[in-house]
Amino acid sequence: LAVDLLNPSHALELKTHKLKRLVQSPNSYFMDVKCPGCVQITTVFSHAQTVVMCSSCAN
């Protein structure tokens, strides 16, 4: 079975553990979420375990 270990495919990189990738990278990320009521942008962690409310309209 011929597998190129120096140039793995993008799909294979996503399936491997974050510490066993060719270049270590986390699975989590920060994202900007826009409130539908007041259109204020809040930065939220992708693996957040708490509910994030809008600071201006509490929506």
LINGI-V8855 format. One record per run of one state. SS is the DSSP state (alpha for helix, beta for strand, coil for the rest). FROM is the first residue (numbers start at 1). TO is the last residue. If there is no record, write none. Layout:
[[SS | FROM | TO] [SS | FROM | TO]]
This chain:
[[coil | 1 | 9] [alpha | 10 | 15] [coil | 16 | 29] [beta | 30 | 34] [coil | 35 | 40] [beta | 41 | 45] [coil | 46 | 59]]
